[in-house]
Amino acid sequence: MKDTAVIINELGSTGLDDILAKHLDRTIESQHIVDNTVLLESGCLCCTLTNEMADTLRDLFFKRALGAIPEFKRLIIETTGMADPGPIMGSLLNEPVISSTYRLDAVVVTIDSVYGINQINEHSEAQKQAAVADVLLITKSDLATEAQIQTLQTTLSTLNAGATQHQVTQGEIDPALIIDIGLFDNKTQQAQPTKWLRAPTQKTKGLIPASHDGEISSFTITLPMPLSYEQLEPKLEWLCTHHGDQLLRLKGIIHADDQADPIAVHAVHQTLYAPTPLEGWNEEQPISRLVLIGKGLDEAGIRNEMMRI
C-alpha cells in the first residue's frame, strides 16, 4: 500500500482518525510536509479533508505536480459512516480536472458484523453504501457469532449480489482484495469489464422493512442487438433524468456498431458520465448489458423503455 494518498474525512468538529494516524508508533515522520498533509513511514500520504472533496483532489494533484508532496500512485478516500456515496462518486466522475486525472477503481464498504443488520435496516445511508459497493468488508468478525455473520452475509448477498465479501479480523485484509480491481488492471492497463460490472445473476431486492416502492433492488437489462450508441445515449439520459433520484448507480458494457471498441458506461443519480473505450478487449459472444442499482426503481417501465431502441 505504499505510494498511496489517503484522504481522511470525518463527521464532527473534532477529528479523531487523523490524530490517531499521526500518533501511530514509528509510523509518521517528524514534521508536516505541507498544510494538512503528512508523510507516513509506510510511504503513504495522509491528508485531512479541510475543504470540498473536489478541491482536495485537485489540490493533491497540483501539489504532486509541483513537487510539494511526494508522488503517489493511488488515492483512497475514507469517508464517514453517514456519507452518501452518490455525491462522492459524482465528484470523481464529473469534475473535468478530476475525471482526467483520477479513475474510480472501486467502492469498498465496511459493515459491522454485530450491528450491521440493524444499521442497514434503520439508516438509508447504510443501505445505499452496501448497495453500491464493489467490495463489502465484514469487520469485527471475532466479536460476532457464526449465526450473526451468516445472517449478515445473506442479507448483503440479497441487497448486492454483485459485490465480493470478505471477513476482516483486527483490521487484517489482503490489499489485493480491495485495490486494482476496477475497470482496468493497474499493472497491465488491460480492461477487465466483466469483473468490473459484477452483474448479479438474478434480480436482487434488499431486506429493508419499508414500503415496496422504497426497497433497494438491482437488476440487469440485456439490450437488443445490433445497437448504436447514438441511439442508446438518449435513452440513458432519459433514465437519469426521469429516475435519477432513485438511481444509485448504473454500470454497463456496450457493444455498439458505431464505436470502434466496446465501451463502458457509468451513471450516478441524474448524471451520465462519458463512456470509456475498452481498447483491445472484446467478448466471444458480444452482449450489451446494463446493471442498475436503485431505490424504488420502476423496473418494468425502465425495461420497456430501454428495449425500444
Phi and psi in degrees as GROMACS dihedral restraints (atoms count N, CA, C in turn):
[ dihedral_restraints ]
;  ai    aj    ak    al  type     phi  dphi    fc
    3     4     5     6     1   -66.4    20    10
    4     5     6     7     1   168.7    20    10
    6     7     8     9     1    58.3    20    10
    7     8     9    10     1    35.3    20    10
    9    10    11    12     1  -118.9    20    10
   10    11    12    13     1   133.0    20    10
   12    13    14    15     1   -96.0    20    10
   13    14    15    16     1   136.9    20    10
   15    16    17    18     1  -123.4    20    10
   16    17    18    19     1   121.4    20    10
   18    19    20    21     1   -95.5    20    10
   19    20    21    22     1   122.0    20    10
   21    22    23    24     1  -100.1    20    10
   22    23    24    25     1   123.1    20    10
   24    25    26    27     1  -124.2    20    10
   25    26    27    28     1   116.6    20    10
   27    28    29    30     1  -118.7    20    10
   28    29    30    31     1   152.6    20    10
   30    31    32    33     1   -96.2    20    10
   31    32    33    34     1   126.2    20    10
   33    34    35    36     1   118.6    20    10
   34    35    36    37     1   160.5    20    10
   36    37    38    39     1   -77.5    20    10
   37    38    39    40     1   -22.5    20    10
   39    40    41    42     1  -115.0    20    10
   40    41    42    43     1   112.8    20    10
   42    43    44    45     1   -81.2    20    10
   43    44    45    46     1   147.0    20    10
   45    46    47    48     1  -116.5    20    10
   46    47    48    49     1   -40.1    20    10
   48    49    50    51     1   -59.4    20    10
   49    50    51    52     1   -43.1    20    10
   51    52    53    54     1   -67.8    20    10
   52    53    54    55     1   -33.0    20    10
   54    55    56    57     1   -66.1    20    10
   55    56    57    58     1   -43.7    20    10
   57    58    59    60     1   -63.1    20    10
   58    59    60    61     1   -41.9    20    10
   60    61    62    63     1   -62.0    20    10
   61    62    63    64     1   -36.9    20    10
   63    64    65    66     1   -77.1    20    10
   64    65    66    67     1   -15.9    20    10
   66    67    68    69     1  -115.9    20    10
   67    68    69    70     1    15.5    20    10
   69    70    71    72     1   -66.4    20    10
   70    71    72    73     1   134.0    20    10
   72    73    74    75     1   -57.6    20    10
   73    74    75    76     1   130.1    20    10
   75    76    77    78     1    54.8    20    10
   76    77    78    79     1    28.9    20    10
   78    79    80    81     1  -104.9    20    10
   79    80    81    82     1   -37.3    20    10
   81    82    83    84     1  -110.1    20    10
   82    83    84    85     1   144.3    20    10
   84    85    86    87     1   -73.9    20    10
   85    86    87    88     1   175.8    20    10
   87    88    89    90     1   -72.6    20    10
   88    89    90    91     1   -18.7    20    10
   90    91    92    93     1  -148.1    20    10
   91    92    93    94     1   162.9    20    10
   93    94    95    96     1   -68.6    20    10
   94    95    96    97     1   150.3    20    10
   96    97    98    99     1   -84.3    20    10
   97    98    99   100     1   -55.4    20    10
   99   100   101   102     1  -158.8    20    10
  100   101   102   103     1   129.7    20    10
  102   103   104   105     1    51.2    20    10
  103   104   105   106     1  -115.8    20    10
  105   106   107   108     1   -99.5    20    10
  106   107   108   109     1    22.4    20    10
  108   109   110   111     1  -117.0    20    10
  109   110   111   112     1   135.6    20    10
  111   112   113   114     1  -129.5    20    10
  112   113   114   115     1   151.8    20    10
  114   115   116   117     1  -102.0    20    10
  115   116   117   118     1   126.5    20    10
  117   118   119   120     1   -91.3    20    10
  118   119   120   121     1   154.0    20    10
  120   121   122   123     1   -61.1    20    10
  121   122   123   124     1   -27.8    20    10
  123   124   125   126     1   -69.4    20    10
  124   125   126   127     1   -10.7    20    10
  126   127   128   129     1    99.5    20    10
  127   128   129   130     1    -1.6    20    10
  129   130   131   132     1   -84.3    20    10
  130   131   132   133     1   152.2    20    10
  132   133   134   135     1  -108.4    20    10
  133   134   135   136     1   128.7    20    10
  135   136   137   138     1  -113.5    20    10
  136   137   138   139     1   125.2    20    10
  138   139   140   141     1  -129.4    20    10
  139   140   141   142     1   124.0    20    10
  141   142   143   144     1   -86.5    20    10
  142   143   144   145     1   127.5    20    10
  144   145   146   147     1   -69.1    20    10
  145   146   147   148     1   115.3    20    10
  147   148   149   150     1  -116.4    20    10
  148   149   150   151     1    -5.3    20    10
  150   151   152   153     1  -142.6    20    10
  151   152   153   154     1  -164.5    20    10
  153   154   155   156     1   -61.8    20    10
  154   155   156   157     1   149.0    20    10
  156   157   158   159     1   -54.3    20    10
  157   158   159   160     1   -47.0    20    10
  159   160   161   162     1   -61.8    20    10
  160   161   162   163     1   -39.8    20    10
  162   163   164   165     1   -64.1    20    10
  163   164   165   166     1   -41.1    20    10
  165   166   167   168     1   -64.6    20    10
  166   167   168   169     1   -41.6    20    10
  168   169   170   171     1   -63.2    20    10
  169   170   171   172     1   -43.0    20    10
  171   172   173   174     1   -65.3    20    10
  172   173   174   175     1   -42.5    20    10
  174   175   176   177     1   -58.4    20    10
  175   176   177   178     1   -46.1    20    10
  177   178   179   180     1   -61.1    20    10
  178   179   180   181     1   -41.7    20    10
  180   181   182   183     1   -63.5    20    10
  181   182   183   184     1   -47.9    20    10
  183   184   185   186     1   -70.3    20    10
  184   185   186   187     1   -35.8    20    10
  186   187   188   189     1   -64.6    20    10
  187   188   189   190     1   -37.5    20    10
  189   190   191   192     1   -65.7    20    10
  190   191   192   193     1   -43.5    20    10
  192   193   194   195     1   -62.9    20    10
  193   194   195   196     1   -34.5    20    10
  195   196   197   198     1   -84.9    20    10
  196   197   198   199     1    -4.9    20    10
  198   199   200   201     1    80.6    20    10
  199   200   201   202     1    11.8    20    10
  201   202   203   204     1   -73.4    20    10
  202   203   204   205     1   -25.7    20    10
  204   205   206   207     1  -132.8    20    10
  205   206   207   208     1   159.9    20    10
  207   208   209   210     1   -67.0    20    10
  208   209   210   211     1   162.8    20    10
  210   211   212   213     1   -62.2    20    10
  211   212   213   214     1   144.3    20    10
  213   214   215   216     1  -137.7    20    10
  214   215   216   217     1   146.8    20    10
  216   217   218   219     1   -98.4    20    10
  217   218   219   220     1   -23.2    20    10
  219   220   221   222     1  -145.6    20    10
  220   221   222   223     1   160.6    20    10
  222   223   224   225     1  -127.4    20    10
  223   224   225   226     1   130.5    20    10
  225   226   227   228     1  -112.9    20    10
  226   227   228   229     1   126.1    20    10
  228   229   230   231     1  -103.4    20    10
  229   230   231   232     1   113.2    20    10
  231   232   233   234     1   -96.8    20    10
  232   233   234   235     1   121.1    20    10
  234   235   236   237     1  -111.0    20    10
  235   236   237   238     1   174.4    20    10
  237   238   239   240     1   -79.3    20    10
  238   239   240   241     1   164.5    20    10
  240   241   242   243     1   -68.3    20    10
  241   242   243   244     1   -11.0    20    10
  243   244   245   246     1   -99.9    20    10
  244   245   246   247     1     4.3    20    10
  246   247   248   249     1   -75.0    20    10
  247   248   249   250     1   137.5    20    10
  249   250   251   252     1   -84.2    20    10
  250   251   252   253     1   121.2    20    10
  252   253   254   255     1   -68.1    20    10
  253   254   255   256     1   -23.2    20    10
  255   256   257   258     1   -58.4    20    10
  256   257   258   259     1   -55.5    20    10
  258   259   260   261     1   -60.9    20    10
  259   260   261   262     1   -32.8    20    10
  261   262   263   264     1   -66.8    20    10
  262   263   264   265     1   -47.6    20    10
  264   265   266   267     1   -63.5    20    10
  265   266   267   268     1   -34.3    20    10
  267   268   269   270     1   -61.7    20    10
  268   269   270   271     1   -42.1    20    10
  270   271   272   273     1   -63.1    20    10
  271   272   273   274     1   -39.1    20    10
  273   274   275   276     1   -68.0    20    10
  274   275   276   277     1   -35.0    20    10
  276   277   278   279     1  -101.7    20    10
  277   278   279   280     1   -16.7    20    10
  279   280   281   282     1  -110.1    20    10
  280   281   282   283     1   -23.8    20    10
  282   283   284   285     1   -76.5    20    10
  283   284   285   286     1   124.8    20    10
  285   286   287   288     1   -54.1    20    10
  286   287   288   289     1   -49.2    20    10
  288   289   290   291     1   -64.2    20    10
  289   290   291   292     1   -39.6    20    10
  291   292   293   294     1   -71.2    20    10
  292   293   294   295     1   -46.7    20    10
  294   295   296   297     1   -66.1    20    10
  295   296   297   298     1   -24.7    20    10
  297   298   299   300     1   -85.4    20    10
  298   299   300   301     1   -11.0    20    10
  300   301   302   303     1  -113.8    20    10
  301   302   303   304     1   -39.8    20    10
  303   304   305   306     1  -110.0    20    10
  304   305   306   307     1   153.3    20    10
  306   307   308   309     1  -130.3    20    10
  307   308   309   310     1   127.9    20    10
  309   310   311   312     1   -68.1    20    10
  310   311   312   313     1   119.6    20    10
  312   313   314   315     1   -92.2    20    10
  313   314   315   316     1   -52.5    20    10
  315   316   317   318     1  -163.8    20    10
  316   317   318   319     1   155.1    20    10
  318   319   320   321     1  -104.7    20    10
  319   320   321   322     1   117.2    20    10
  321   322   323   324     1  -112.3    20    10
  322   323   324   325     1   127.4    20    10
  324   325   326   327     1  -123.7    20    10
  325   326   327   328     1   132.1    20    10
  327   328   329   330     1   -95.2    20    10
  328   329   330   331     1   137.5    20    10
  330   331   332   333     1  -124.5    20    10
  331   332   333   334     1   124.2    20    10
  333   334   335   336     1   -68.3    20    10
  334   335   336   337     1   122.5    20    10
  336   337   338   339     1   -66.7    20    10
  337   338   339   340     1   -25.4    20    10
  339   340   341   342     1   -88.1    20    10
  340   341   342   343     1   -45.5    20    10
  342   343   344   345     1  -106.7    20    10
  343   344   345   346     1     0.0    20    10
  345   346   347   348     1   -58.2    20    10
  346   347   348   349     1   -41.7    20    10
  348   349   350   351     1   -59.7    20    10
  349   350   351   352     1   -48.0    20    10
  351   352   353   354     1   -63.6    20    10
  352   353   354   355     1   -39.7    20    10
  354   355   356   357     1   -64.9    20    10
  355   356   357   358     1   -41.7    20    10
  357   358   359   360     1   -64.5    20    10
  358   359   360   361     1   -40.7    20    10
  360   361   362   363     1   -72.6    20    10
  361   362   363   364     1   -28.1    20    10
  363   364   365   366     1  -104.6    20    10
  364   365   366   367     1   -20.3    20    10
  366   367   368   369     1  -124.9    20    10
  367   368   369   370     1   124.8    20    10
  369   370   371   372     1   -65.2    20    10
  370   371   372   373     1   -32.7    20    10
  372   373   374   375     1   -63.3    20    10
  373   374   375   376     1   -40.7    20    10
  375   376   377   378     1   -64.7    20    10
  376   377   378   379     1   -38.8    20    10
  378   379   380   381     1   -61.6    20    10
  379   380   381   382     1   -47.5    20    10
  381   382   383   384     1   -62.9    20    10
  382   383   384   385     1   -44.4    20    10
  384   385   386   387     1   -59.9    20    10
  385   386   387   388     1   -47.2    20    10
  387   388   389   390     1   -65.8    20    10
  388   389   390   391     1   -35.5    20    10
  390   391   392   393     1   -70.8    20    10
  391   392   393   394     1   -35.3    20    10
  393   394   395   396     1   -94.7    20    10
  394   395   396   397     1    -2.3    20    10
  396   397   398   399     1   -67.7    20    10
  397   398   399   400     1   148.1    20    10
  399   400   401   402     1   -90.9    20    10
  400   401   402   403     1   -32.2    20    10
  402   403   404   405     1  -133.6    20    10
  403   404   405   406     1   134.2    20    10
  405   406   407   408     1  -115.2    20    10
  406   407   408   409     1   120.8    20    10
  408   409   410   411     1  -105.7    20    10
  409   410   411   412     1   117.6    20    10
  411   412   413   414     1   -89.7    20    10
  412   413   414   415     1   108.0    20    10
  414   415   416   417     1   -94.7    20    10
  415   416   417   418     1   166.1    20    10
  417   418   419   420     1    55.7    20    10
  418   419   420   421     1    35.1    20    10
  420   421   422   423     1   -65.7    20    10
  421   422   423   424     1   -19.5    20    10
  423   424   425   426     1   -74.3    20    10
  424   425   426   427     1   -14.4    20    10
  426   427   428   429     1   -97.4    20    10
  427   428   429   430     1    -8.2    20    10
  429   430   431   432     1  -107.0    20    10
  430   431   432   433     1   157.1    20    10
  432   433   434   435     1   -81.6    20    10
  433   434   435   436     1   163.2    20    10
  435   436   437   438     1   -60.1    20    10
  436   437   438   439     1   -37.5    20    10
  438   439   440   441     1   -64.5    20    10
  439   440   441   442     1   -41.4    20    10
  441   442   443   444     1   -63.0    20    10
  442   443   444   445     1   -44.6    20    10
  444   445   446   447     1   -65.9    20    10
  445   446   447   448     1   -40.9    20    10
  447   448   449   450     1   -63.7    20    10
  448   449   450   451     1   -42.6    20    10
  450   451   452   453     1   -62.9    20    10
  451   452   453   454     1   -42.6    20    10
  453   454   455   456     1   -64.8    20    10
  454   455   456   457     1   -44.5    20    10
  456   457   458   459     1   -60.5    20    10
  457   458   459   460     1   -41.4    20    10
  459   460   461   462     1   -64.7    20    10
  460   461   462   463     1   -42.6    20    10
  462   463   464   465     1   -63.0    20    10
  463   464   465   466     1   -44.5    20    10
  465   466   467   468     1   -65.4    20    10
  466   467   468   469     1   -37.8    20    10
  468   469   470   471     1   -65.3    20    10
  469   470   471   472     1   -35.2    20    10
  471   472   473   474     1   -72.0    20    10
  472   473   474   475     1   -38.5    20    10
  474   475   476   477     1   -74.6    20    10
  475   476   477   478     1   -37.1    20    10
  477   478   479   480     1  -148.9    20    10
  478   479   480   481     1    83.8    20    10
  480   481   482   483     1   -69.7    20    10
  481   482   483   484     1   -19.2    20    10
  483   484   485   486     1   -83.6    20    10
  484   485   486   487     1   -13.3    20    10
  486   487   488   489     1   -84.9    20    10
  487   488   489   490     1   146.6    20    10
  489   490   491   492     1   -83.8    20    10
  490   491   492   493     1   149.1    20    10
  492   493   494   495     1  -120.5    20    10
  493   494   495   496     1   140.4    20    10
  495   496   497   498     1  -141.6    20    10
  496   497   498   499     1   138.6    20    10
  498   499   500   501     1   -86.0    20    10
  499   500   501   502     1   139.4    20    10
  501   502   503   504     1  -122.7    20    10
  502   503   504   505     1   129.1    20    10
  504   505   506   507     1  -121.0    20    10
  505   506   507   508     1   126.4    20    10
  507   508   509   510     1    54.5    20    10
  508   509   510   511     1    33.8    20    10
  510   511   512   513     1    75.6    20    10
  511   512   513   514     1     5.8    20    10
  513   514   515   516     1   -83.0    20    10
  514   515   516   517     1   125.1    20    10
  516   517   518   519     1  -152.6    20    10
  517   518   519   520     1   139.7    20    10
  519   520   521   522     1   -70.9    20    10
  520   521   522   523     1   119.7    20    10
  522   523   524   525     1   -55.2    20    10
  523   524   525   526     1   -28.4    20    10
  525   526   527   528     1   -63.2    20    10
  526   527   528   529     1   -17.9    20    10
  528   529   530   531     1   -83.4    20    10
  529   530   531   532     1   -13.8    20    10
  531   532   533   534     1  -128.2    20    10
  532   533   534   535     1    -5.1    20    10
  534   535   536   537     1  -126.4    20    10
  535   536   537   538     1   155.3    20    10
  537   538   539   540     1    57.1    20    10
  538   539   540   541     1    43.3    20    10
  540   541   542   543     1  -122.1    20    10
  541   542   543   544     1    14.9    20    10
  543   544   545   546     1   -89.5    20    10
  544   545   546   547     1  -149.0    20    10
  546   547   548   549     1   -66.1    20    10
  547   548   549   550     1   -31.5    20    10
  549   550   551   552     1  -124.4    20    10
  550   551   552   553     1   139.4    20    10
  552   553   554   555     1   -71.4    20    10
  553   554   555   556     1   125.5    20    10
  555   556   557   558     1   -66.5    20    10
  556   557   558   559     1   -29.2    20    10
  558   559   560   561     1   -83.5    20    10
  559   560   561   562     1   -45.0    20    10
  561   562   563   564     1   -94.8    20    10
  562   563   564   565     1   -14.7    20    10
  564   565   566   567     1    61.8    20    10
  565   566   567   568     1    16.7    20    10
  567   568   569   570     1   -86.2    20    10
  568   569   570   571     1   143.3    20    10
  570   571   572   573     1   -70.5    20    10
  571   572   573   574     1   141.3    20    10
  573   574   575   576     1  -133.7    20    10
  574   575   576   577     1    61.2    20    10
  576   577   578   579     1   -65.9    20    10
  577   578   579   580     1   -33.8    20    10
  579   580   581   582     1   -63.6    20    10
  580   581   582   583     1   -41.8    20    10
  582   583   584   585     1   -65.8    20    10
  583   584   585   586     1   -40.5    20    10
  585   586   587   588     1   -66.4    20    10
  586   587   588   589     1   -39.5    20    10
  588   589   590   591     1   -64.1    20    10
  589   590   591   592     1   -40.8    20    10
  591   592   593   594     1    49.3    20    10
  592   593   594   595     1    50.9    20    10
  594   595   596   597     1   -69.0    20    10
  595   596   597   598     1   128.9    20    10
  597   598   599   600     1   -66.4    20    10
  598   599   600   601     1   146.8    20    10
  600   601   602   603     1   -72.9    20    10
  601   602   603   604     1   -20.5    20    10
  603   604   605   606     1  -150.6    20    10
  604   605   606   607     1   166.6    20    10
  606   607   608   609     1   -62.2    20    10
  607   608   609   610     1   138.6    20    10
  609   610   611   612     1  -120.0    20    10
  610   611   612   613     1   154.3    20    10
  612   613   614   615     1  -141.0    20    10
  613   614   615   616     1   134.5    20    10
  615   616   617   618     1   -71.7    20    10
  616   617   618   619     1   148.3    20    10
  618   619   620   621     1   -87.3    20    10
  619   620   621   622     1    73.6    20    10
  621   622   623   624     1  -118.4    20    10
  622   623   624   625     1   124.2    20    10
  624   625   626   627     1   -74.7    20    10
  625   626   627   628     1    75.5    20    10
  627   628   629   630     1  -142.3    20    10
  628   629   630   631     1  -178.2    20    10
  630   631   632   633     1   -65.8    20    10
  631   632   633   634     1   158.5    20    10
  633   634   635   636     1   -56.4    20    10
  634   635   636   637     1   -40.5    20    10
  636   637   638   639     1   -69.6    20    10
  637   638   639   640     1   -15.9    20    10
  639   640   641   642     1   -97.7    20    10
  640   641   642   643     1     4.5    20    10
  642   643   644   645     1   -76.8    20    10
  643   644   645   646     1   145.6    20    10
  645   646   647   648     1   -84.2    20    10
  646   647   648   649     1   131.7    20    10
  648   649   650   651     1  -140.5    20    10
  649   650   651   652     1   160.7    20    10
  651   652   653   654     1  -135.8    20    10
  652   653   654   655     1   144.5    20    10
  654   655   656   657     1  -154.3    20    10
  655   656   657   658     1   160.0    20    10
  657   658   659   660     1  -112.3    20    10
  658   659   660   661     1   135.8    20    10
  660   661   662   663     1  -114.0    20    10
  661   662   663   664     1   119.6    20    10
  663   664   665   666     1   -90.7    20    10
  664   665   666   667     1   119.0    20    10
  666   667   668   669     1   -84.3    20    10
  667   668   669   670     1   151.5    20    10
  669   670   671   672     1   -68.1    20    10
  670   671   672   673     1   150.2    20    10
  672   673   674   675     1  -122.4    20    10
  673   674   675   676     1   149.7    20    10
  675   676   677   678     1   -70.9    20    10
  676   677   678   679     1   168.0    20    10
  678   679   680   681     1  -147.7    20    10
  679   680   681   682     1   143.4    20    10
  681   682   683   684     1  -120.3    20    10
  682   683   684   685     1   141.3    20    10
  684   685   686   687     1   -69.6    20    10
  685   686   687   688     1   -27.9    20    10
  687   688   689   690     1   -59.6    20    10
  688   689   690   691     1   -34.8    20    10
  690   691   692   693     1   -83.2    20    10
  691   692   693   694     1   -33.0    20    10
  693   694   695   696     1   -75.1    20    10
  694   695   696   697     1   -38.7    20    10
  696   697   698   699     1   -55.5    20    10
  697   698   699   700     1   -44.7    20    10
  699   700   701   702     1   -61.1    20    10
  700   701   702   703     1   -32.2    20    10
  702   703   704   705     1   -67.9    20    10
  703   704   705   706     1   -39.8    20    10
  705   706   707   708     1   -67.4    20    10
  706   707   708   709     1   -38.1    20    10
  708   709   710   711     1   -64.4    20    10
  709   710   711   712     1   -40.3    20    10
  711   712   713   714     1   -60.0    20    10
  712   713   714   715     1   -43.4    20    10
  714   715   716   717     1   -60.5    20    10
  715   716   717   718     1   -45.1    20    10
  717   718   719   720     1   -68.1    20    10
  718   719   720   721     1   -37.0    20    10
  720   721   722   723     1   -70.1    20    10
  721   722   723   724     1   -46.0    20    10
  723   724   725   726     1   -88.8    20    10
  724   725   726   727     1   -21.6    20    10
  726   727   728   729     1  -127.6    20    10
  727   728   729   730     1    15.4    20    10
  729   730   731   732     1   -60.7    20    10
  730   731   732   733     1   -37.2    20    10
  732   733   734   735     1   -62.2    20    10
  733   734   735   736     1   -32.2    20    10
  735   736   737   738     1   -94.5    20    10
  736   737   738   739     1   -16.2    20    10
  738   739   740   741     1   -84.4    20    10
  739   740   741   742     1   107.0    20    10
  741   742   743   744     1   -79.2    20    10
  742   743   744   745     1   -39.0    20    10
  744   745   746   747     1  -163.9    20    10
  745   746   747   748     1   141.6    20    10
  747   748   749   750     1  -131.2    20    10
  748   749   750   751     1   133.3    20    10
  750   751   752   753     1  -131.9    20    10
  751   752   753   754     1   146.1    20    10
  753   754   755   756     1  -155.3    20    10
  754   755   756   757     1   154.1    20    10
  756   757   758   759     1  -117.6    20    10
  757   758   759   760     1   123.5    20    10
  759   760   761   762     1  -122.1    20    10
  760   761   762   763     1   129.2    20    10
  762   763   764   765     1  -106.8    20    10
  763   764   765   766     1    99.9    20    10
  765   766   767   768     1  -111.7    20    10
  766   767   768   769     1   140.1    20    10
  768   769   770   771     1   -66.6    20    10
  769   770   771   772     1   -25.6    20    10
  771   772   773   774     1   -96.1    20    10
  772   773   774   775     1    16.0    20    10
  774   775   776   777     1  -121.5    20    10
  775   776   777   778     1   139.0    20    10
  777   778   779   780     1   -65.7    20    10
  778   779   780   781     1   -31.6    20    10
  780   781   782   783     1  -132.9    20    10
  781   782   783   784     1   162.5    20    10
  783   784   785   786     1   -57.8    20    10
  784   785   786   787     1   155.7    20    10
  786   787   788   789     1  -129.9    20    10
  787   788   789   790     1   153.1    20    10
  789   790   791   792     1  -105.6    20    10
  790   791   792   793     1   135.1    20    10
  792   793   794   795     1  -118.1    20    10
  793   794   795   796     1   150.2    20    10
  795   796   797   798     1  -148.2    20    10
  796   797   798   799     1   136.1    20    10
  798   799   800   801     1  -142.2    20    10
  799   800   801   802     1   148.8    20    10
  801   802   803   804     1  -134.9    20    10
  802   803   804   805     1   121.5    20    10
  804   805   806   807     1    51.9    20    10
  805   806   807   808     1  -123.3    20    10
  807   808   809   810     1   -85.4    20    10
  808   809   810   811     1     1.5    20    10
  810   811   812   813     1  -110.3    20    10
  811   812   813   814     1   121.8    20    10
  813   814   815   816     1   -98.7    20    10
  814   815   816   817     1   125.7    20    10
  816   817   818   819     1   -92.9    20    10
  817   818   819   820     1   160.3    20    10
  819   820   821   822     1   -59.2    20    10
  820   821   822   823     1   137.8    20    10
  822   823   824   825     1   -66.4    20    10
  823   824   825   826     1   150.9    20    10
  825   826   827   828     1  -107.5    20    10
  826   827   828   829     1   118.4    20    10
  828   829   830   831     1   -66.4    20    10
  829   830   831   832     1   138.2    20    10
  831   832   833   834     1  -104.8    20    10
  832   833   834   835     1    71.7    20    10
  834   835   836   837     1   -63.9    20    10
  835   836   837   838     1   134.9    20    10
  837   838   839   840     1    77.6    20    10
  838   839   840   841     1     7.7    20    10
  840   841   842   843     1  -120.7    20    10
  841   842   843   844     1   143.0    20    10
  843   844   845   846     1  -157.3    20    10
  844   845   846   847     1   169.4    20    10
  846   847   848   849     1  -114.9    20    10
  847   848   849   850     1   148.1    20    10
  849   850   851   852     1   -60.9    20    10
  850   851   852   853     1   -40.3    20    10
  852   853   854   855     1  -121.0    20    10
  853   854   855   856     1    91.7    20    10
  855   856   857   858     1   -58.2    20    10
  856   857   858   859     1   124.2    20    10
  858   859   860   861     1  -133.1    20    10
  859   860   861   862     1   123.3    20    10
  861   862   863   864     1   -90.7    20    10
  862   863   864   865     1   125.1    20    10
  864   865   866   867     1  -146.2    20    10
  865   866   867   868     1   153.4    20    10
  867   868   869   870     1  -121.5    20    10
  868   869   870   871     1   138.4    20    10
  870   871   872   873     1  -111.7    20    10
  871   872   873   874     1   122.9    20    10
  873   874   875   876     1  -114.7    20    10
  874   875   876   877     1   135.5    20    10
  876   877   878   879     1  -125.1    20    10
  877   878   879   880     1   125.4    20    10
  879   880   881   882     1  -161.7    20    10
  880   881   882   883     1   175.8    20    10
  882   883   884   885     1  -116.6    20    10
  883   884   885   886     1   111.5    20    10
  885   886   887   888     1    72.2    20    10
  886   887   888   889     1    29.3    20    10
  888   889   890   891     1   -68.0    20    10
  889   890   891   892     1   141.5    20    10
  891   892   893   894     1   -82.1    20    10
  892   893   894   895     1    84.2    20    10
  894   895   896   897     1   -60.7    20    10
  895   896   897   898     1   -45.2    20    10
  897   898   899   900     1   -62.0    20    10
  898   899   900   901     1   -44.7    20    10
  900   901   902   903     1   -65.6    20    10
  901   902   903   904     1   -40.0    20    10
  903   904   905   906     1   -66.8    20    10
  904   905   906   907     1   -44.7    20    10
  906   907   908   909     1   -59.2    20    10
  907   908   909   910     1   -46.2    20    10
  909   910   911   912     1   -61.0    20    10
  910   911   912   913     1   -42.9    20    10
  912   913   914   915     1   -70.3    20    10
  913   914   915   916     1   -41.5    20    10
  915   916   917   918     1   -70.9    20    10
  916   917   918   919     1   -22.8    20    10
  918   919   920   921     1   -83.1    20    10
  919   920   921   922     1   -10.0    20    10
  921   922   923   924     1   -94.3    20    10
  922   923   924   925     1    63.3    20    10
